[in-house]
Amino acid sequence: MRVIKTKHFPFNGYKAINLFGIIFTKGELSNKELNHEAIHTEQMKEMLYIFFYIWYGVEYLIIRLFHIKQHDAYKDISFEEEAHINDDNLNYISERKHYTWTKYLGINSSKTA
């Protein structure tokens, strides 16, 4: 996983963005933040990158348009839920099973996972 520091990207107050396994950030990232992005990189790899972005976009739109989950759409995306719930566990990548993000699919999955 490669980290690139930049002054102008990402936008809208986000600290980092992971594009195809390359992290763009405006500053230093903590171990927790790096682990969060590493989880996303694993998700991308198992979905051959492009399908990750397609699924991410479709899931985001479904959540936003139909209010299926109760929290904000970004945090309710299954990929984000897996990453947020496990980013404190710095051993998570080595323990993680393929397609674990699927257990976070569904209504209010953050309360049931």
C-alpha positions in Angstrom: 0.0 0.0 0.0 1.5 3.3 -1.1 0.8 6.6 0.7 1.1 9.9 -1.2 0.9 13.3 0.6 -0.8 16.1 -1.3 -2.1 19.6 -0.4 -5.3 19.6 -2.4 -6.7 16.1 -2.3 -8.9 14.6 -0.7 -11.7 17.2 -0.6 -14.5 18.0 1.8 -12.7 17.5 5.0 -11.7 13.9 4.5 -8.3 13.0 5.8 -7.5 10.3 3.3 -8.9 8.6 0.2 -7.9 5.1 -1.1 -7.8 4.8 -4.9 -6.9 1.4 -6.2 -4.7 0.7 -3.1 -2.9 4.1 -3.2 -3.7 6.4 -0.2 -3.9 10.1 -0.9 -3.7 12.2 2.3 -3.1 15.8 3.4 -1.1 14.8 6.5 0.2 12.0 8.6 -2.0 9.0 9.2 -2.2 7.1 12.5 -1.8 3.3 12.6 -5.5 3.1 13.1 -6.1 5.2 9.9 -3.6 3.2 7.9 -5.2 0.0 9.1 -8.6 1.3 8.0 -7.3 2.0 4.5 -5.5 -1.4 4.5 -8.8 -3.1 5.1 -10.3 -1.2 2.1 -7.3 -2.3 0.0 -8.0 -6.0 0.9 -11.7 -5.4 0.0 -10.6 -3.9 -3.3 -8.3 -6.8 -4.2 -10.9 -9.5 -3.5 -13.3 -7.6 -5.8 -10.7 -7.0 -8.5 -10.8 -3.2 -7.7 -13.4 -2.1 -10.3 -16.2 -4.2 -8.8 -15.4 -2.7 -5.4 -16.1 0.8 -6.8 -19.2 -0.4 -8.6 -20.6 -2.1 -5.5 -19.6 0.9 -3.3 -21.5 3.3 -5.5 -24.6 1.2 -5.9 -24.8 0.5 -2.2 -24.3 4.2 -1.4 -27.1 5.2 -3.8 -29.5 2.6 -2.4 -28.8 3.8 1.2 -29.2 7.5 0.2 -32.2 7.1 -2.0 -34.2 4.6 0.0 -33.0 5.4 3.5 -32.5 1.7 4.2 -30.2 2.3 7.1 -30.6 4.8 9.9 -27.2 6.4 10.1 -25.3 8.5 7.5 -24.8 6.8 4.1 -21.0 6.8 4.2 -20.7 5.0 7.4 -23.5 2.5 6.6 -21.8 1.1 3.5 -20.8 -2.4 4.2 -17.1 -1.8 3.3 -17.0 1.2 5.7 -18.7 -0.7 8.5 -16.1 -3.5 8.3 -13.3 -1.0 8.2 -14.6 1.2 11.0 -15.4 -1.7 13.3 -12.0 -3.4 12.9 -9.6 -0.5 12.3 -8.5 -0.7 16.0 -7.3 -4.3 15.6 -3.9 -4.0 13.9 -3.8 -7.7 13.4 -7.2 -7.7 11.5 -5.7 -8.0 8.0 -3.9 -11.2 8.9 -7.0 -12.7 10.6 -9.6 -11.5 8.1 -11.5 -13.9 5.9 -12.3 -13.1 2.3 -15.6 -11.2 1.7 -16.1 -10.5 5.4 -17.7 -7.2 4.4 -20.8 -9.2 3.3 -21.8 -9.8 6.9 -22.3 -6.0 7.2 -25.0 -6.0 4.5 -28.5 -5.3 5.4 -30.7 -2.9 7.4 -29.0 -1.6 10.6 -26.1 -4.0 10.1 -23.9 -1.9 12.4 -26.2 -2.8 15.3 -26.3 -6.5 14.5 -22.7 -7.3 13.4 
